[in-house]
Amino acid sequence: MNRTRVLYQEKEYILIHKYKTGYCELKTLNAIEYELVHESELTFLD
C-alpha cells in the first residue's frame, strides 16, 4: 500500500498494511498512534 489515506472514527490515518483477513494496520499522520481495524469500518480517501 502506498500511503493510502483513510478515515476511521473521524480521524485520518495512513494505511500501512492490509491483511488477507480484511483487517488493516493504520497509523496516524504523526505516527504516534496505531490501530488494527477491519476494512469495513474505513472510509478510503485516496
C-alpha positions, 0 to 999 in steps of 0.5 A, a space after each residue: 500500500 502506498 500511503 493510502 489515506 483513510 478515515 476511521 472514527 473521524 480521524 485520518 490515518 495512513 494505511 500501512 498494511 492490509 491483511 488477507 483477513 480484511 483487517 488493516 494496520 493504520 497509523 496516524 499522520 504523526 505516527 504516534 498512534 496505531 490501530 488494527 481495524 477491519 476494512 469495513 469500518 474505513 472510509 478510503 480517501 485516496 
